[in-house]
Amino acid sequence: MDKITMAHGAGGTIMSDLIHNHVLKYFGGSNVEVPLEALDDSAVVDNIVLKSDSHAVKPLFFAGGDIGRLSIAGTVNDIAMIGATPLALTCGMVLEEGLAIADLDKILQSMRTACDEAGVYIVTGDTKVIEKSGFGGCLINTSGIGKRSPALDSNIAEVRKHRRFDSRWLLDSNLRAGDKLIISGTVGEHGITVLSAQEGYNFGSNIKSDVAPLNKVANNLLNVGGIVAMKDPTRGGLSNSLNEWSQKSKVGILVKESKIPVRGDVKAACEMLGLDPLEIGNEGKMLIGVVSQKAEEVLAALKQTKEGKDAQIIGEATDDFSEVVLETVVGGKRILAPPVGDPIPRIC
């Protein structure tokens, strides 16, 4: 490809190739603890966690959320997934001429509500207005800083009771054979919700986005201990996140289709549209890698929360394979390859 397409921003293999073959060629090579080329959810510089996230969801409002809530939750969650406590955010808004002031107020109020839920503040930012061009009314960049969670050291100490663990952070490369994998809830709602809003579909159900800040839940799980990695399966869905873990950790992963929670209405919508719910982005779920000895305890703690009531242990890391393998509901096995791109454009 010699021009940018929508697939370059969809979170699959095409986006990965763009980052590896172009972006990292110019910006990689920094001497920091968790650098850009690690391609984790956040970077770490002198024990300070940094994250920048841009949001271009279309439409701006959808069942269960809007671009404002999405912009806060997305950045807060990425900071939390590495084992940090988010402290403060920046907000850069690009507004399109013609955006209704009432809609802007709704977006800003939604951002404030999400900040209150997460316990963070927007402390600086920037606003630009451009001529009407059809991009949808508003783009938002939220960047954030965080500090190492006080619970992270005790969590790592618990991991080290059961196996070797050399990392100071919860990185994509931390998974080892025997570690169990937990998903915090049902997958696919966010992408299907946004697609419904984009195309005017009515699936006769109450499907709505799961978008939510997860930093407090994540920190509570660190207090249980035994966690080696956390990731929010956004663009490219659960399939893409599992493949990132497998590739970076150099370990196989076996997941059981029967254990992956998917709402019946989401499954029906995906079947009707020819989509795979494992490839659809989520904005309020997290994938957790945990040493096997602590898996049931972490799962029990997660199920006590509103965000994790549908959590399940879905599989484990293994040396039996070198890739991600899905055990189907009929007992067969197939490779769960990373998606080329998220099948639904502009979901975040």
C-alpha positions as CSV (number, residue, x, y, z in Angstrom):
1,M,0.0,0.0,0.0
2,D,1.3,3.4,-0.9
3,K,-1.4,5.4,0.7
4,I,-3.0,5.4,4.2
5,T,-6.3,3.6,4.3
6,M,-8.9,3.1,7.1
7,A,-7.3,-0.3,7.9
8,H,-4.1,1.5,9.0
9,G,-5.9,2.7,12.1
10,A,-7.9,-0.4,12.9
11,G,-5.6,-2.2,15.3
12,G,-4.8,-5.3,13.3
13,T,-1.8,-6.5,11.3
14,I,-1.9,-3.6,8.8
15,M,-1.7,-1.1,11.6
16,S,1.1,-3.1,13.2
17,D,3.1,-3.1,9.9
18,L,2.7,0.7,9.7
19,I,4.0,1.3,13.2
20,H,6.9,-1.2,12.8
21,N,8.0,-0.2,9.3
22,H,7.5,3.6,9.5
23,V,6.9,5.1,12.9
24,L,9.5,3.1,14.8
25,K,12.1,3.8,12.1
26,Y,12.1,7.4,13.1
27,F,11.1,7.4,16.8
28,G,12.4,4.2,18.3
29,G,15.7,3.8,20.3
30,S,15.1,5.8,23.4
31,N,16.9,4.8,26.6
32,V,14.0,4.6,29.0
33,E,12.6,1.8,31.1
34,V,9.6,1.0,28.9
35,P,10.2,2.6,25.5
36,L,8.1,3.2,22.5
37,E,9.4,0.1,20.7
38,A,8.0,-2.1,23.5
39,L,4.6,-1.1,22.2
40,D,2.9,-1.6,25.5
41,D,-0.2,0.3,26.5
42,S,2.0,3.1,28.1
43,A,5.7,4.2,28.4
44,V,7.7,4.6,31.6
45,V,10.3,7.3,32.1
46,D,11.9,7.6,35.5
47,N,9.1,5.8,37.1
48,I,6.5,8.1,35.6
49,V,4.0,6.5,33.2
50,L,3.1,8.4,30.1
51,K,0.2,7.8,27.6
52,S,-1.2,9.6,24.6
53,D,-4.5,8.6,23.0
54,S,-6.5,10.2,20.1
55,H,-10.2,9.5,19.6
56,A,-12.2,9.8,16.4
57,V,-15.3,7.7,17.1
58,K,-18.2,8.2,14.7
59,P,-20.9,9.1,15.6
60,L,-20.0,11.2,18.6
61,F,-22.8,9.8,20.7
62,F,-23.8,6.2,20.9
63,A,-25.7,3.9,23.4
64,G,-23.8,3.8,26.6
65,G,-21.3,6.6,25.9
66,D,-19.8,9.2,23.7
67,I,-16.5,10.5,22.5
68,G,-15.9,12.4,25.7
69,R,-16.4,9.3,28.0
70,L,-14.3,7.3,25.6
71,S,-11.4,9.7,25.6
72,I,-11.1,9.6,29.4
73,A,-11.6,5.9,29.9
74,G,-9.2,5.0,27.0
75,T,-6.3,6.9,28.5
76,V,-7.0,6.0,32.1
77,N,-7.2,2.3,31.3
78,D,-3.9,2.3,29.3
79,I,-2.1,3.8,32.3
80,A,-3.7,1.4,34.7
81,M,-2.9,-1.7,32.6
82,I,0.8,-1.4,33.1
83,G,0.4,-1.2,36.9
84,A,0.2,2.5,37.5
85,T,-2.2,5.0,39.1
86,P,-3.4,7.7,36.7
87,L,-2.8,11.2,38.1
88,A,-3.7,13.8,35.6
89,L,-4.8,14.2,31.9
90,T,-4.4,16.7,29.1
91,C,-7.1,17.4,26.6
92,G,-6.6,18.5,23.0
93,M,-9.8,19.1,21.1
94,V,-10.2,19.7,17.3
95,L,-13.7,21.0,16.8
96,E,-15.3,21.2,13.4
97,E,-17.2,24.3,12.3
98,G,-20.9,23.8,12.8
99,L,-20.7,21.5,15.9
100,A,-23.6,22.4,18.1
101,I,-22.5,24.1,21.4
102,A,-25.1,21.9,23.2
103,D,-23.3,18.8,21.8
104,L,-20.0,20.2,23.0
105,D,-21.4,20.7,26.5
106,K,-22.7,17.1,26.5
107,I,-19.3,15.8,25.6
108,L,-17.5,18.0,28.2
109,Q,-20.0,16.9,30.9
110,S,-19.4,13.3,30.0
111,M,-15.7,13.8,30.3
112,R,-16.1,15.3,33.7
113,T,-18.3,12.5,34.9
114,A,-15.7,9.9,33.7
115,C,-12.9,11.9,35.4
116,D,-14.9,11.8,38.7
117,E,-15.3,8.0,38.3
118,A,-11.6,7.5,37.7
119,G,-10.4,10.0,40.3
120,V,-8.4,12.1,37.8
121,Y,-8.4,15.7,36.6
122,I,-7.8,17.4,33.2
123,V,-5.1,19.9,34.1
124,T,-4.1,21.4,30.7
125,G,-5.1,21.3,27.1
126,D,-5.7,23.0,23.7
127,T,-8.6,23.8,21.4
128,K,-8.5,24.2,17.7
129,V,-11.4,24.8,15.2
130,I,-11.3,23.9,11.6
131,E,-13.6,24.5,8.7
132,K,-16.4,22.1,8.1
133,S,-15.0,19.1,6.3
134,G,-17.1,16.1,7.2
135,F,-14.9,14.4,9.7
136,G,-17.7,14.1,12.2
137,G,-17.7,17.2,14.4
138,C,-14.9,16.6,17.0
139,L,-11.6,14.8,17.6
140,I,-10.1,14.5,21.0
141,N,-6.6,13.7,22.2
142,T,-6.1,12.9,25.9
143,S,-2.7,12.3,27.2
144,G,-2.0,11.3,30.8
145,I,0.6,10.7,33.4
146,G,0.6,8.2,36.2
147,K,2.8,6.9,39.0
148,R,3.6,3.4,40.0
149,S,0.7,1.8,42.0
150,P,1.6,1.2,45.7
151,A,0.1,-2.3,45.2
152,L,2.4,-3.2,42.3
153,D,5.4,-4.2,44.4
154,S,3.3,-6.5,46.7
155,N,1.7,-8.0,43.6
156,I,5.1,-8.8,42.1
157,A,6.3,-10.3,45.3
158,E,3.3,-12.6,45.2
159,V,4.2,-13.6,41.6
160,R,7.7,-14.4,42.7
161,K,6.5,-16.9,45.3
162,H,5.4,-19.1,42.4
163,R,7.8,-18.4,39.5
164,R,10.6,-16.3,38.2
165,F,9.6,-12.8,37.3
166,D,12.1,-10.1,36.3
167,S,9.9,-7.2,35.2
168,R,9.0,-4.2,37.4
169,W,5.8,-3.5,35.4
170,L,2.9,-5.4,33.9
171,L,4.1,-5.8,30.3
172,D,2.9,-7.7,27.3
173,S,6.1,-9.7,27.3
174,N,5.6,-11.1,30.9
175,L,3.5,-14.2,30.1
176,R,5.0,-17.6,30.7
177,A,3.7,-21.2,30.2
178,G,1.3,-22.1,33.0
179,D,-0.1,-18.6,33.5
180,K,-3.9,-18.4,33.4
181,L,-5.8,-15.9,31.3
182,I,-8.9,-14.1,32.6
183,I,-11.3,-11.8,30.7
184,S,-13.2,-9.4,32.9
185,G,-16.6,-9.7,31.1
186,T,-18.5,-10.2,27.9
187,V,-16.8,-9.1,24.6
188,G,-18.0,-7.2,21.5
189,E,-20.6,-4.8,22.9
190,H,-18.8,-1.6,22.1
191,G,-18.0,-2.3,18.5
192,I,-21.5,-3.6,17.7
193,T,-23.0,-0.6,19.5
194,V,-21.0,1.9,17.4
195,L,-21.7,0.0,14.2
196,S,-25.4,0.1,15.0
197,A,-25.2,3.8,15.4
198,Q,-23.2,4.2,12.2
199,E,-25.5,2.2,10.0
200,G,-28.8,2.6,11.7
201,Y,-29.1,-1.1,12.6
202,N,-31.7,-2.2,15.1
203,F,-31.0,-5.6,16.5
204,G,-34.1,-5.5,18.8
205,S,-32.0,-5.7,21.9
206,N,-30.4,-3.5,24.6
207,I,-26.8,-3.7,23.3
208,K,-24.8,-0.7,24.6
209,S,-21.1,0.2,24.8
210,D,-19.1,-1.1,27.8
211,V,-16.9,2.1,27.9
212,A,-15.7,2.7,31.5
213,P,-12.6,3.6,33.4
214,L,-11.1,0.5,35.0
215,N,-8.2,1.9,37.0
216,K,-9.9,1.3,40.4
217,V,-10.8,-2.3,39.6
218,A,-7.3,-2.9,38.3
219,N,-5.7,-1.6,41.4
220,N,-7.9,-3.7,43.6
221,L,-6.8,-6.8,41.7
222,L,-3.1,-5.9,42.3
223,N,-3.9,-6.0,46.0
224,V,-4.9,-9.7,45.5
225,G,-1.6,-10.3,43.8
226,G,-0.2,-12.8,41.3
227,I,-0.9,-10.7,38.2
228,V,1.8,-10.7,35.5
229,A,0.1,-8.7,32.7
230,M,-3.1,-6.7,32.0
231,K,-4.4,-5.3,28.7
232,D,-7.6,-3.7,27.5
233,P,-8.7,-5.4,24.3
234,T,-9.7,-2.4,22.3
235,R,-9.1,-2.2,18.5
236,G,-8.8,-5.7,17.1
237,G,-10.6,-7.1,20.1
238,L,-9.6,-10.1,22.2
239,S,-8.0,-11.9,19.3
240,N,-5.5,-9.1,18.6
241,S,-4.6,-8.7,22.3
242,L,-4.0,-12.4,22.7
243,N,-1.7,-12.5,19.7
244,E,0.2,-9.4,21.0
245,W,0.8,-11.3,24.2
246,S,1.8,-14.5,22.5
247,Q,4.2,-12.7,20.1
248,K,5.9,-10.5,22.7
249,S,6.1,-13.2,25.4
250,K,7.2,-15.8,22.9
251,V,4.8,-18.3,24.3
252,G,1.8,-20.1,22.9
253,I,-1.8,-19.5,24.2
254,L,-4.7,-21.9,24.4
255,V,-8.1,-20.4,24.9
256,K,-11.5,-22.2,25.1
257,E,-14.3,-20.8,23.1
258,S,-16.8,-22.1,25.5
259,K,-15.3,-20.0,28.3
260,I,-15.3,-16.7,26.5
261,P,-18.4,-14.7,27.6
262,V,-20.4,-13.2,24.7
263,R,-23.9,-11.9,25.1
264,G,-26.5,-13.7,23.1
265,D,-27.7,-10.6,21.2
266,V,-24.1,-9.7,20.4
267,K,-23.5,-13.2,19.1
268,A,-26.6,-13.0,17.0
269,A,-25.7,-9.6,15.6
270,C,-22.2,-10.9,14.6
271,E,-23.7,-13.9,12.9
272,M,-26.0,-11.8,10.9
273,L,-23.3,-9.4,9.8
274,G,-20.6,-12.0,9.3
275,L,-18.4,-10.7,12.1
276,D,-16.3,-12.5,14.8
277,P,-17.0,-11.1,18.3
278,L,-13.4,-12.0,19.2
279,E,-12.1,-9.4,16.7
280,I,-14.4,-6.6,17.8
281,G,-13.1,-3.8,20.0
282,N,-14.1,-3.3,23.6
283,E,-13.7,-0.2,25.8
284,G,-14.5,-1.5,29.3
285,K,-13.0,-4.9,29.6
286,M,-9.5,-6.1,30.5
287,L,-7.5,-9.3,29.8
288,I,-5.5,-10.4,32.8
289,G,-2.5,-12.8,33.0
290,V,-2.0,-14.3,36.4
291,V,0.0,-17.1,37.9
292,S,-2.1,-20.3,38.1
293,Q,-1.9,-20.5,41.9
294,K,-3.7,-17.1,42.2
295,A,-6.1,-17.4,39.3
296,E,-9.2,-18.4,41.2
297,E,-8.6,-15.8,43.9
298,V,-8.2,-13.0,41.3
299,L,-11.4,-14.3,39.5
300,A,-13.4,-14.3,42.7
301,A,-12.3,-10.7,43.5
302,L,-13.2,-9.6,40.0
303,K,-16.6,-11.1,40.1
304,Q,-17.4,-9.0,43.2
305,T,-17.2,-5.8,41.1
306,K,-19.8,-4.4,38.7
307,E,-17.3,-4.4,35.9
308,G,-16.2,-8.0,36.4
309,K,-19.4,-9.8,37.3
310,D,-19.2,-11.9,34.1
311,A,-15.5,-12.6,34.3
312,Q,-14.1,-16.0,33.3
313,I,-10.8,-17.9,33.1
314,I,-10.6,-18.5,29.4
315,G,-7.3,-20.3,28.9
316,E,-3.6,-20.4,29.7
317,A,-0.2,-19.8,28.3
318,T,1.5,-23.0,27.0
319,D,4.7,-24.3,25.4
320,D,2.7,-26.8,23.4
321,F,2.1,-24.1,20.6
322,S,3.9,-21.1,19.3
323,E,0.8,-19.2,18.5
324,V,-2.7,-18.5,19.8
325,V,-5.0,-21.6,19.5
326,L,-8.7,-21.7,20.0
327,E,-10.4,-24.8,21.3
328,T,-13.8,-24.6,19.7
329,V,-17.1,-25.5,21.3
330,V,-17.2,-28.8,19.4
331,G,-13.7,-29.8,20.7
332,G,-11.6,-29.1,17.7
333,K,-8.6,-26.7,17.6
334,R,-7.8,-23.9,15.2
335,I,-5.2,-21.1,15.1
336,L,-6.8,-17.8,16.2
337,A,-4.9,-15.4,14.0
338,P,-4.7,-11.6,14.6
339,P,-7.2,-9.7,12.5
340,V,-6.0,-7.7,9.5
341,G,-7.9,-4.8,11.0
342,D,-11.0,-4.1,13.2
343,P,-14.0,-4.8,10.9
344,I,-15.7,-1.7,12.2
345,P,-14.0,1.6,11.4
346,R,-13.9,4.6,13.8
347,I,-15.0,2.8,17.0
348,C,-12.7,4.8,19.2
